[in-house]
Amino acid sequence: MTRHLHVDPVSGVAGDMLLGAVLDLGVTVDSLLGPLRTLDVPTFSIEAKRDRRLGLAGTHATVLVEGEDAGSAWMASPRPPHEEHAHAHLPDLLATIDGATGLPPHVRAQARSAYLALAHAEAKAHGCAPEEVHLHEVGAADALIDLCGGLLGLHLLGVESVSCGPLPLGSGTVRCAHGVMPVPVPAVTALVEGLPTVPGAGQHPTGELCTPTGVALLRAVVTSFGPPPAMRLDAVGLGLGTRERPDVPNVVRLLLGDVTGDAQPESQDVLVLTTVLDDLDGRVLPRVTERLLEAGALDVLVLPGHGKKGRPALRLEVLVPDDAAREQVSSVIFRETPTLGLRWRREHRTTLMRRHCTVETPFGAVSIKEGLLEGEVVTRQPELDDCLRLAREEGVPLREVLAAAVAAAREANPE
Protein backbone atom coordinates (compact mmCIF):
# COMPACT_ATOMS: atom_id res chain seq x y z
CA MET A 1 0.00 0.00 0.00
CA THR A 2 1.02 3.60 -0.60
CA ARG A 3 0.23 6.32 1.92
CA HIS A 4 -1.44 8.99 -0.17
CA LEU A 5 -2.51 12.57 0.48
CA HIS A 6 -4.94 14.53 -1.69
CA VAL A 7 -4.96 18.33 -1.45
CA ASP A 8 -8.36 19.90 -2.01
CA PRO A 9 -7.73 23.67 -2.39
CA VAL A 10 -11.31 24.68 -1.58
CA SER A 11 -10.34 28.33 -1.24
CA GLY A 12 -6.78 28.31 -2.48
CA VAL A 13 -3.61 27.42 -0.64
CA ALA A 14 -1.07 29.20 1.54
CA GLY A 15 1.83 28.06 3.69
CA ASP A 16 0.05 28.68 6.99
CA MET A 17 -3.11 26.93 5.74
CA LEU A 18 -1.15 23.81 4.78
CA LEU A 19 0.62 23.85 8.14
CA GLY A 20 -2.75 24.14 9.89
CA ALA A 21 -4.19 21.25 7.87
CA VAL A 22 -1.21 19.03 8.76
CA LEU A 23 -1.75 19.83 12.45
CA ASP A 24 -5.47 19.13 12.01
CA LEU A 25 -4.52 15.63 10.77
CA GLY A 26 -2.88 14.91 14.12
CA VAL A 27 0.70 16.10 13.86
CA THR A 28 1.60 17.81 17.14
CA VAL A 29 3.26 21.18 17.49
CA ASP A 30 5.89 19.65 19.79
CA SER A 31 6.90 17.11 17.12
CA LEU A 32 7.62 19.99 14.73
CA LEU A 33 9.38 22.42 17.04
CA GLY A 34 12.54 20.42 17.76
CA PRO A 35 13.57 19.79 14.13
CA LEU A 36 12.42 23.25 12.99
CA ARG A 37 14.50 24.98 15.66
CA THR A 38 17.65 23.75 13.96
CA LEU A 39 16.88 26.38 11.32
CA ASP A 40 19.07 29.44 11.87
CA VAL A 41 16.15 31.82 12.43
CA PRO A 42 15.03 33.95 15.38
CA THR A 43 13.23 32.33 18.31
CA PHE A 44 9.71 31.35 17.32
CA SER A 45 6.65 29.44 18.44
CA ILE A 46 3.72 27.85 16.62
CA GLU A 47 0.18 28.52 17.77
CA ALA A 48 -2.51 26.04 16.67
CA LYS A 49 -6.08 27.17 17.30
CA ARG A 50 -9.29 25.30 16.52
CA ASP A 51 -11.81 27.55 14.77
CA ARG A 52 -14.48 27.62 12.04
CA ARG A 53 -14.86 29.10 8.59
CA LEU A 54 -18.47 29.23 7.37
CA GLY A 55 -19.35 26.44 9.78
CA LEU A 56 -16.43 24.13 8.87
CA ALA A 57 -14.15 23.31 11.83
CA GLY A 58 -10.41 23.13 11.35
CA THR A 59 -7.07 24.40 12.62
CA HIS A 60 -5.59 27.85 12.15
CA ALA A 61 -1.80 27.90 12.49
CA THR A 62 0.22 31.00 13.31
CA VAL A 63 4.01 31.24 13.50
CA LEU A 64 5.06 33.84 16.08
CA VAL A 65 8.61 35.13 15.56
CA GLU A 66 10.45 37.22 18.14
CA GLY A 67 11.86 40.57 17.00
CA GLU A 68 10.61 43.14 14.52
CA ASP A 69 13.02 42.31 11.70
CA ALA A 70 12.83 38.53 11.64
CA GLY A 71 12.90 38.43 7.88
CA SER A 72 16.53 39.52 7.71
CA ALA A 73 17.85 36.98 10.24
CA TRP A 74 19.86 35.01 7.69
CA MET A 75 20.76 37.84 5.33
CA ALA A 76 24.35 37.59 4.15
CA SER A 77 24.83 41.33 4.63
CA PRO A 78 22.99 44.05 6.57
CA ARG A 79 20.01 45.65 4.93
CA PRO A 80 20.88 48.89 3.14
CA PRO A 81 19.36 51.90 4.93
CA HIS A 82 17.29 52.91 1.90
CA GLU A 83 15.42 49.56 1.83
CA GLU A 84 12.21 49.68 3.82
CA HIS A 85 11.49 45.92 3.89
CA ALA A 86 13.58 43.07 5.16
CA HIS A 87 14.43 40.50 2.55
CA ALA A 88 16.54 37.42 1.98
CA HIS A 89 18.40 36.12 -1.05
CA LEU A 90 18.21 32.60 -2.42
CA PRO A 91 21.77 31.51 -1.45
CA ASP A 92 21.16 32.61 2.16
CA LEU A 93 17.87 30.71 2.39
CA LEU A 94 19.35 27.56 0.87
CA ALA A 95 22.25 27.71 3.32
CA THR A 96 19.77 28.06 6.18
CA ILE A 97 17.85 25.00 4.98
CA ASP A 98 21.03 22.96 4.47
CA GLY A 99 22.13 23.78 8.01
CA ALA A 100 18.91 22.52 9.59
CA THR A 101 20.32 19.13 10.59
CA GLY A 102 17.20 18.29 12.58
CA LEU A 103 15.15 18.06 9.38
CA PRO A 104 15.25 14.74 7.47
CA PRO A 105 17.40 14.95 4.32
CA HIS A 106 14.46 14.56 1.93
CA VAL A 107 12.54 17.31 3.76
CA ARG A 108 15.52 19.63 3.30
CA ALA A 109 15.66 18.61 -0.38
CA GLN A 110 11.95 19.40 -0.81
CA ALA A 111 12.36 22.77 0.93
CA ARG A 112 15.30 23.59 -1.36
CA SER A 113 13.19 22.60 -4.36
CA ALA A 114 10.36 24.87 -3.21
CA TYR A 115 12.63 27.90 -2.74
CA LEU A 116 14.39 27.28 -6.03
CA ALA A 117 10.97 27.31 -7.72
CA LEU A 118 10.07 30.50 -5.84
CA ALA A 119 13.27 32.24 -6.85
CA HIS A 120 12.92 31.27 -10.51
CA ALA A 121 9.31 32.48 -10.50
CA GLU A 122 10.26 35.82 -8.94
CA ALA A 123 13.19 36.14 -11.35
CA LYS A 124 10.90 35.57 -14.31
CA ALA A 125 8.45 38.15 -12.97
CA HIS A 126 11.11 40.81 -12.31
CA GLY A 127 13.55 40.09 -15.12
CA CYS A 128 16.67 39.18 -13.15
CA ALA A 129 18.74 36.15 -12.15
CA PRO A 130 17.33 33.89 -9.40
CA GLU A 131 20.35 34.62 -7.17
CA GLU A 132 19.60 38.36 -7.38
CA VAL A 133 15.95 38.11 -6.37
CA HIS A 134 14.92 39.87 -3.16
CA LEU A 135 12.55 37.46 -1.43
CA HIS A 136 10.41 39.68 0.77
CA GLU A 137 7.31 38.04 2.25
CA VAL A 138 8.32 34.53 1.06
CA GLY A 139 11.81 35.03 2.50
CA ALA A 140 10.64 35.97 5.99
CA ALA A 141 11.22 33.62 8.90
CA ASP A 142 7.54 32.80 9.39
CA ALA A 143 7.16 31.82 5.72
CA LEU A 144 10.22 29.55 5.94
CA ILE A 145 8.82 27.89 9.08
CA ASP A 146 5.38 27.49 7.47
CA LEU A 147 6.94 25.77 4.47
CA CYS A 148 9.41 23.55 6.34
CA GLY A 149 6.78 22.77 8.98
CA GLY A 150 4.29 21.65 6.36
CA LEU A 151 6.88 19.44 4.65
CA LEU A 152 8.00 17.96 7.97
CA GLY A 153 4.37 17.27 8.86
CA LEU A 154 3.89 15.29 5.65
CA HIS A 155 6.99 13.26 6.56
CA LEU A 156 5.64 12.54 10.05
CA LEU A 157 2.33 11.43 8.54
CA GLY A 158 4.21 8.92 6.35
CA VAL A 159 2.95 10.47 3.12
CA GLU A 160 4.47 8.77 0.05
CA SER A 161 2.52 10.39 -2.79
CA VAL A 162 0.45 13.56 -3.15
CA SER A 163 -2.25 14.65 -5.58
CA CYS A 164 -3.94 18.04 -5.82
CA GLY A 165 -7.09 19.46 -7.37
CA PRO A 166 -7.18 22.55 -9.64
CA LEU A 167 -5.92 25.72 -7.99
CA PRO A 168 -8.29 28.71 -7.67
CA LEU A 169 -6.25 31.81 -8.50
CA GLY A 170 -8.40 34.56 -7.03
CA SER A 171 -9.05 38.06 -8.34
CA GLY A 172 -8.58 41.72 -7.50
CA THR A 173 -5.40 43.22 -6.08
CA VAL A 174 -3.14 42.71 -3.07
CA ARG A 175 -0.60 45.00 -1.40
CA CYS A 176 2.89 43.55 -0.95
CA ALA A 177 6.50 44.76 -0.60
CA HIS A 178 6.57 45.88 -4.25
CA GLY A 179 3.31 47.84 -3.92
CA VAL A 180 -0.17 46.98 -5.19
CA MET A 181 -0.14 43.89 -7.42
CA PRO A 182 -2.85 42.21 -9.50
CA VAL A 183 -4.11 38.83 -8.29
CA PRO A 184 -2.73 36.31 -8.96
CA VAL A 185 0.60 37.98 -8.26
CA PRO A 186 3.34 37.54 -10.90
CA ALA A 187 5.23 34.89 -8.93
CA VAL A 188 2.09 32.75 -8.65
CA THR A 189 1.33 33.02 -12.36
CA ALA A 190 4.85 31.75 -13.07
CA LEU A 191 4.57 28.94 -10.50
CA VAL A 192 1.25 27.62 -11.84
CA GLU A 193 2.35 27.44 -15.49
CA GLY A 194 1.36 24.01 -16.78
CA LEU A 195 -0.91 23.28 -13.79
CA PRO A 196 -4.73 23.05 -13.83
CA THR A 197 -6.33 26.19 -12.43
CA VAL A 198 -9.77 27.76 -12.05
CA PRO A 199 -10.42 31.52 -12.12
CA GLY A 200 -11.50 31.76 -8.47
CA ALA A 201 -13.88 30.46 -5.85
CA GLY A 202 -17.27 32.10 -5.40
CA GLN A 203 -19.03 34.99 -7.08
CA HIS A 204 -17.32 38.00 -5.46
CA PRO A 205 -13.86 39.55 -5.80
CA THR A 206 -11.71 37.21 -3.77
CA GLY A 207 -8.31 38.78 -3.30
CA GLU A 208 -5.32 36.45 -3.11
CA LEU A 209 -6.25 32.77 -2.82
CA CYS A 210 -2.98 31.06 -3.73
CA THR A 211 0.22 32.46 -2.22
CA PRO A 212 3.69 31.89 -3.69
CA THR A 213 4.77 29.92 -0.61
CA GLY A 214 1.74 27.63 -0.79
CA VAL A 215 2.10 26.90 -4.50
CA ALA A 216 5.86 26.37 -4.21
CA LEU A 217 5.30 23.81 -1.45
CA LEU A 218 2.82 21.96 -3.66
CA ARG A 219 5.23 21.96 -6.59
CA ALA A 220 7.83 20.31 -4.35
CA VAL A 221 5.61 17.39 -3.27
CA VAL A 222 2.64 16.89 -5.60
CA THR A 223 2.78 13.70 -7.65
CA SER A 224 -0.13 14.55 -9.92
CA PHE A 225 -2.69 17.31 -10.38
CA GLY A 226 -6.27 16.19 -10.85
CA PRO A 227 -8.76 13.98 -9.00
CA PRO A 228 -7.57 11.75 -6.13
CA PRO A 229 -6.88 8.07 -6.82
CA ALA A 230 -9.12 5.34 -5.43
CA MET A 231 -8.03 4.94 -1.83
CA ARG A 232 -9.15 3.95 1.64
CA LEU A 233 -9.73 7.26 3.42
CA ASP A 234 -8.41 7.38 6.99
CA ALA A 235 -8.48 11.05 8.00
CA VAL A 236 -9.43 14.54 6.84
CA GLY A 237 -7.65 17.71 7.95
CA LEU A 238 -8.74 21.31 7.39
CA GLY A 239 -6.35 24.24 7.48
CA LEU A 240 -8.00 27.61 7.98
CA GLY A 241 -7.05 30.86 6.32
CA THR A 242 -7.02 34.10 8.31
CA ARG A 243 -9.75 35.89 6.37
CA GLU A 244 -13.45 35.16 6.59
CA ARG A 245 -14.97 34.90 3.11
CA PRO A 246 -18.66 35.51 2.49
CA ASP A 247 -19.36 32.74 -0.01
CA VAL A 248 -16.79 29.94 0.29
CA PRO A 249 -15.13 28.62 3.46
CA ASN A 250 -11.55 29.83 3.55
CA VAL A 251 -9.97 26.40 4.01
CA VAL A 252 -7.65 23.89 2.38
CA ARG A 253 -8.65 20.26 2.92
CA LEU A 254 -6.25 17.32 3.11
CA LEU A 255 -7.54 13.79 2.51
CA LEU A 256 -5.21 11.10 3.90
CA GLY A 257 -5.49 7.42 3.10
CA ASP A 258 -3.98 4.32 1.54
CA VAL A 259 -3.88 3.36 -2.11
CA THR A 260 -4.11 -0.41 -1.97
CA GLY A 261 -1.33 -2.52 -3.40
CA ASP A 262 -3.67 -4.34 -5.76
CA ALA A 263 -4.63 -1.11 -7.51
CA GLN A 264 -4.52 -1.63 -11.27
CA PRO A 265 -3.12 0.75 -13.88
CA GLU A 266 -5.51 3.60 -14.56
CA SER A 267 -7.25 3.91 -17.93
CA GLN A 268 -8.56 7.20 -19.25
CA ASP A 269 -9.62 8.91 -22.45
CA VAL A 270 -7.27 11.41 -24.04
CA LEU A 271 -7.19 13.46 -27.24
CA VAL A 272 -4.38 13.29 -29.81
CA LEU A 273 -3.68 16.25 -32.10
CA THR A 274 -1.43 15.79 -35.14
CA THR A 275 -0.12 17.89 -37.99
CA VAL A 276 2.69 17.57 -40.56
CA LEU A 277 5.15 20.47 -40.91
CA ASP A 278 7.44 20.70 -43.93
CA ASP A 279 8.28 24.39 -43.63
CA LEU A 280 9.05 24.88 -39.94
CA ASP A 281 12.35 26.50 -38.93
CA GLY A 282 13.84 23.86 -36.64
CA ARG A 283 15.26 26.54 -34.34
CA VAL A 284 11.77 27.40 -33.06
CA LEU A 285 10.86 23.79 -32.19
CA PRO A 286 11.99 23.95 -28.51
CA ARG A 287 9.85 27.06 -28.03
CA VAL A 288 6.85 25.37 -29.65
CA THR A 289 7.20 22.39 -27.31
CA GLU A 290 7.50 24.69 -24.28
CA ARG A 291 4.36 26.62 -25.24
CA LEU A 292 2.37 23.42 -25.85
CA LEU A 293 3.21 22.07 -22.40
CA GLU A 294 2.31 25.43 -20.84
CA ALA A 295 -1.06 25.25 -22.62
CA GLY A 296 -1.91 21.92 -20.98
CA ALA A 297 -0.39 19.24 -23.22
CA LEU A 298 0.34 15.96 -21.46
CA ASP A 299 3.06 15.01 -23.94
CA VAL A 300 4.63 16.31 -27.16
CA LEU A 301 6.23 14.05 -29.76
CA VAL A 302 8.05 15.11 -32.94
CA LEU A 303 8.81 12.46 -35.59
CA PRO A 304 10.87 12.95 -38.77
CA GLY A 305 9.39 11.98 -42.14
CA HIS A 306 8.64 13.23 -45.64
CA GLY A 307 5.73 15.36 -46.84
CA LYS A 308 3.50 14.88 -49.87
CA LYS A 309 6.02 16.62 -52.16
CA GLY A 310 8.89 14.49 -50.92
CA ARG A 311 10.34 17.26 -48.78
CA PRO A 312 11.71 16.47 -45.30
CA ALA A 313 8.94 17.07 -42.77
CA LEU A 314 8.12 16.78 -39.09
CA ARG A 315 5.04 15.06 -37.70
CA LEU A 316 3.90 16.87 -34.55
CA GLU A 317 1.80 14.75 -32.19
CA VAL A 318 0.36 16.27 -29.01
CA LEU A 319 -1.51 14.49 -26.21
CA VAL A 320 -4.11 16.51 -24.27
CA PRO A 321 -6.50 15.52 -21.44
CA ASP A 322 -9.78 17.12 -22.54
CA ASP A 323 -11.58 19.44 -24.97
CA ALA A 324 -10.64 22.59 -23.06
CA ALA A 325 -6.96 21.75 -23.37
CA ARG A 326 -7.50 20.81 -27.03
CA GLU A 327 -8.70 24.33 -27.80
CA GLN A 328 -5.76 25.96 -26.01
CA VAL A 329 -3.19 23.63 -27.59
CA SER A 330 -4.73 24.08 -31.05
CA SER A 331 -4.38 27.84 -30.67
CA VAL A 332 -0.70 27.46 -29.81
CA ILE A 333 -0.08 25.20 -32.84
CA PHE A 334 -1.74 27.68 -35.21
CA ARG A 335 0.10 30.67 -33.73
CA GLU A 336 3.55 29.11 -33.31
CA THR A 337 3.80 26.99 -36.49
CA PRO A 338 3.01 27.62 -40.19
CA THR A 339 0.46 24.78 -40.38
CA LEU A 340 -2.92 25.47 -42.01
CA GLY A 341 -4.75 22.60 -40.30
CA LEU A 342 -4.53 19.75 -37.84
CA ARG A 343 -6.31 16.50 -37.05
CA TRP A 344 -7.49 15.19 -33.70
CA ARG A 345 -8.93 11.95 -32.38
CA ARG A 346 -9.92 10.31 -29.12
CA GLU A 347 -7.83 7.47 -27.75
CA HIS A 348 -7.51 5.47 -24.57
CA ARG A 349 -4.37 5.34 -22.47
CA THR A 350 -3.32 3.27 -19.47
CA THR A 351 -0.93 4.72 -16.90
CA LEU A 352 0.89 3.29 -13.92
CA MET A 353 0.30 4.77 -10.51
CA ARG A 354 3.12 7.23 -9.91
CA ARG A 355 4.79 8.54 -6.83
CA HIS A 356 7.66 10.95 -6.26
CA CYS A 357 10.38 10.81 -3.66
CA THR A 358 13.68 12.56 -3.03
CA VAL A 359 16.87 10.62 -2.32
CA GLU A 360 20.31 11.64 -1.12
CA THR A 361 23.27 10.67 -3.32
CA PRO A 362 27.00 11.34 -2.81
CA PHE A 363 26.54 14.28 -5.18
CA GLY A 364 23.39 15.78 -3.60
CA ALA A 365 19.60 15.36 -3.50
CA VAL A 366 17.74 14.02 -6.55
CA SER A 367 14.00 13.72 -7.18
CA ILE A 368 12.83 10.28 -8.34
CA LYS A 369 9.65 9.34 -10.18
CA GLU A 370 8.52 5.75 -9.58
CA GLY A 371 5.89 3.74 -11.45
CA LEU A 372 3.96 1.09 -9.49
CA LEU A 373 2.14 -1.98 -10.79
CA GLU A 374 0.01 -3.82 -8.22
CA GLY A 375 2.02 -2.19 -5.46
CA GLU A 376 5.40 -3.14 -6.94
CA VAL A 377 7.86 -0.53 -8.20
CA VAL A 378 8.53 -1.51 -11.82
CA THR A 379 10.32 1.62 -13.02
CA ARG A 380 12.40 4.38 -11.47
CA GLN A 381 13.48 7.54 -13.28
CA PRO A 382 15.67 10.24 -11.71
CA GLU A 383 14.75 13.85 -12.47
CA LEU A 384 17.16 14.70 -15.28
CA ASP A 385 17.40 18.42 -14.41
CA ASP A 386 18.52 17.55 -10.87
CA CYS A 387 21.16 15.15 -12.20
CA LEU A 388 22.41 17.63 -14.80
CA ARG A 389 22.80 20.33 -12.17
CA LEU A 390 24.71 18.03 -9.82
CA ALA A 391 26.93 16.73 -12.63
CA ARG A 392 27.90 20.30 -13.51
CA GLU A 393 28.41 21.33 -9.88
CA GLU A 394 30.49 18.29 -8.97
CA GLY A 395 32.34 17.95 -12.28
CA VAL A 396 31.39 14.29 -12.76
CA PRO A 397 29.83 12.39 -15.69
CA LEU A 398 26.05 12.59 -15.85
CA ARG A 399 25.75 8.78 -16.02
CA GLU A 400 27.42 8.49 -12.58
CA VAL A 401 24.84 10.80 -11.01
CA LEU A 402 21.99 8.92 -12.73
CA ALA A 403 23.31 5.56 -11.50
CA ALA A 404 23.80 6.85 -7.96
CA ALA A 405 20.24 8.22 -7.90
CA VAL A 406 18.71 4.91 -9.02
CA ALA A 407 20.81 2.99 -6.48
CA ALA A 408 19.74 5.34 -3.68
CA ALA A 409 16.08 4.98 -4.69
CA ARG A 410 16.33 1.19 -4.63
CA GLU A 411 17.88 1.30 -1.17
CA ALA A 412 15.23 3.69 0.14
CA ASN A 413 12.30 1.75 -1.38
CA PRO A 414 13.45 -1.81 -2.08
CA GLU A 415 9.99 -3.20 -2.92
N, C-alpha and C positions, 0 to 999 in steps of 0.2 A: 504493500500500500504506500501511497505517497501523501504526505501531509500537505494539503492544499489550502490556500487562502484566496478568496475572491473579494476584490475591492469594489464596492458599489458606491460611486461618488454621487450620492443623492443630490447634494448641493455643492459639488466641487470637492476640492481637496487642498489641505494645507498641512504644514509640518506639525503644528500643534494638534490639529484634528486627528491625524494619523497616530500621534503619540497617545492621545486620549482614547482612541479606539483600541489600541493595543492594551492599555491599562484596563479598559472595560472588558477585555477578553480574559483577564485574570492575572496578567503580569503585575507584579507589585513594584511600587516605587523603590523600595529598598533594594530589590534585585537589580535595578538599573543604576542606582546612585554610585555604588562602588566602582564598577567598570567605567562609568562616564566621568568620574572624578579623576581619572588618569589623563583626561584631556587637559592641556595647559590653558585653562580659562579661569576667570575669576570664580570665587566661591558662589555656589548656586544651590537652589533647592527646586524640587518639583512638587507642585500642588495639584492633587487630583480631586475634583469635586463632582459629585453626582448632581445632575440637573436635568432639565427638560427643554426641548425645542419643539414647539407646536405639539405638545403632548407626548413626544417620544423621549424616553429616559435614556441617558447615556452618561459619559464621563467627559468633563472639560478639564484639559491639562494646561497648566501655566508654569513656565520656567521663570523663576525669580532669581535674577543675577544681582549680586552686590556691586555697588559702584555705579556712577553715572555714565561712565565711558567704557562699558564692558565690551563694546564692539571692537575696540582697538587693542585688546589684551595681547593678541599675538602678532601685532603689526611689526614688521621687520624694522621700521624706523618710525620716529614720532610723527604725529600728524602735523602737517604744515599749518601755521596759524591761520591761513586764509580759508582752510577747509572747515566748513561748519559741521559736517557729519563724520562720525567715525567710520572707517572702512577697513577692510582687509584685502590682501591680494592672494591670488591662487596659491603661489608657492608657500606662503605663510600658513594658509589653511591646511594644505596637504601635509606640511611638516607637523602641524598640530595633531592631525589625524594619525600620522605614522607613529607619533610618540605616545599615543594612547595605548600602552601595552596591556591595559585591562580589558580592552575590546578584543574579541576573537578576530583572527587574521582576516576571515572572509567578510566580517562586518566592516573592518577598516577598508578592505578593498571596495566594498559597495559604497561606503561613504566617499572614498576617493572618486569613484565613478560618478557619483551624483554631483560632486563639486566640479569635476571636469566638465560634465554636461552643462552645469550652470555657467561656468566661465566661458565656454564656447558659445552658449546662447547669448550671454551679455556682450561678448565680443562681436558677434554677428549683428546685434542690435545697434552697437555704438561704433562699429567700424574700427576696431583695434585688435591687437593680439590678445589671446586669453590671459597671458601673464601680466598684461598691463591693465586688466579690468579692475575697477574699484568695486568690490562687492560690499554694498552698503547694508541694507536690511538682511540679505541672505548671508552676509559675512559676519553678522553679529553673533555674540556668544549664545544667546537663546535660540537662534535659528540652528546653529551647529548642534546644540544639545537636543533640540526637537528631532533633527534628522538622525543623528547617531542613536538617540533613544528609541526612535521608531524602528530602526534597523536592528538594534540589539533586542528589542521586544519580539520581533519576528523570529530571531534566532532562538530566544528562550521558549517560544511557542513551538519550536521544531518545524517551522514552515519550510517546505522543500520546493514548492512551486507557487506562483502567484498569477492570477488573472485579474483583469480590470475592465469594467464597463466603459462606455464612451464618456469623455470628460466634458462637462458643461463649462463653457468659457466665460460666461457672464457678459455684462454690458455696462456702459457708462464710463466713468473716469475714476481714477484713484490718485491720491496724493502720495508721492514717495520722495526719496532723497533728490531725484532729478527734477522734481516739480510735479505738475499734474500730467498724468499719462492716460491714454485711452485703455480701456479694458477689452480684451486681455492685454496685459502689458507686453512690450516687445520681447522680453526674455521668455515669457510663456508661449508666445506665438512661435518662437524658434524651437522651444522644447517639444511642442506638440506636433511638429511637422511629421507627417506620416502616420499619426495616431488618429483613431476615430474620435470625433468630437461632436457636440451638439451646441447650438447657439447659446443656450442658457437654460435656467430652470425657473419656470413660473412665467407670469404674464407682465411683471413690472420690471423696471430697470433694477438690475441686481447688484451692481458693483462687481468687485473682484471675487470670483468663485474659486479659481485655481491659482495658487501662488507658485512662484518659481521653485521654492523649496519643496513644496508638496509634489509637483510634477517631476522634479529631478529625482526625488526619492523613488517614485514609481518607476521611472526609467531605469533605475539601478536594480530593481528586483522583479519587475513584471515579466512573466513568461509569455503571456499572450493577452492581447486586448480583444474583448468580445464577451460573449456569455460565459458563465462558469461551466466547467465540465460536470458530468454526472458524478456526484459524490455523496457520501454519508455525512450529513451536517451535524456537527457536534456543538458549536457555540456561535453566537452572534455578538459582536461588539460594536457600539456606536460611539464615535468621537464627535464632540459638539464644537461647533464654531462659536466665536464670541458674540457675533451679531444675532439678533432675532430677526427672522425674515417673515413677511406677512403671508406668504403663499406656500412656501416649501420649507420643511424643517431643515435647519442649517446643520446637517450631520453628514458624516461619511460612515458607511456601514461596512464592517468586515465579516465575511462568512467563512468560518473555519471548519474544515472537515477532512475526510480521507477519500481519495480516489482509489478504489479497490484495485488490487493487482490483476484481477481478471478483466479489467476494462479493455475493450477491443479498440482497434484503430477507428478513428472518427471519419465518417463519410459525409460529404457535403457537396452541394451544387456550387459551381463557379462559372464564370464567363471567360471566354478566350477571345481576344481581339487580335487580328492578324492583318498585316499589310506588307507588300513587297516594295522595296525602295531601290531604284537603280540610279538615282541621281542625288544621293545624300552625301554631303561632305563628311567623311569619316571622323573629322576632328570634332564634330558636334555631338557624336554618339554618346560619350559619357554624360554630357549635359542632358540629353534626351532621356537617358536611363534615370538620372537623378530626379528629373521633373516627374516622370511617370510614377516612381516610388512615392514621391511627395504627394501625388494626386490620389494615392490609395491602391496602387498596383500591388498584388501579392508577389509577383515575380515578373521578370523581364528577360526574354531570351532573344538573341540575335543569331541567325544562322546564315552562312554564306550560300550563294546559289547563282543562278543566271536568270535574267528576265526574259520576256517574250521576244525581244530583239537580239537575244544572245549576249547582252551586256552583263557584266558582273553586277550582282544585286544582293541585297540583304533582305531576309525575311524577318520582320519584327513580330514577335508573339508576346502578348501581354496577358497575364492572368489577373482577374479582378473578382472581388467577392460578391458584388451585387450590381443592380442597375444604376444606383446612384454613382458608384465608383466608375461604372462604364461610361457614363456621361462625362465625368471629369477627366478620365484618362483619354477618351476620344478627343476632347478639346485640346489636350496637350499634344496628342499625335498630330492633329491638323495644324496647330500653331508652330510646333517645333520641327516638323518634317515637311518635305515638299509633296507628300502623298495627296492624291485627289479623292481617295476613298479607302475604306477598310471593311473587313468582314468580322462578324462575331457570332459565336455559338455558345450553347450551354453544354457543360460537361460535368461529370462527377469526379471528385478526387477523394482519396483516402489518405489520412495523415496519422502519423504516430503521435501519441501523447508526448509533449515536450516539457522539459523542465530545465531551468538554468541554475548553475551554481558557480561559485568562484573558488579557485584553488590557488594555493601558494606553490610556486616553483622556485628553484634556485635563482631564477632571474627576476622574479616578482610575481604579482598576482595576475591571473588570467581567468576570464569568464569562459565557461564551458556550456555548450548546449547539448543536452542528452535526449535521445529518442527512446521511448519505452514501448515494448510490446508485451502485453500480458504481465506487466510489472517488471519485466527484465530489460535492463539497459542493452540495447542492440547497436547503438551508434553513439559516438561521442565526437564532437567537433569543437576545438578551441576557437575562440573569437580571434579572427585573423588580425584585426586592427591592434588588439592587445599584444599579440605575439610580434607583429612588425615593430611596434613601439619598443618593446623590450629588447628585440634583436638589435635595433639601432643604438639604444642606450647602453647595452652591455657589450656591443661589438662582437656578437656571436652569430653563427649561421641561423637563419630562420628555422630550418628543419630541427635544430637542437631545441629551440624553444617550444616548437609544436610537439615534439616527442616528450619533452618534460611535462608539458601541460596534460597530455593524454595519460601519462604514467601517474601523475598526481591525482587526476580524476578517478582512475581505476582504484587507487589506494583509498581515496576518500569514500567512494561508493562502489565497492567490489561486486555488488549483485549484477 
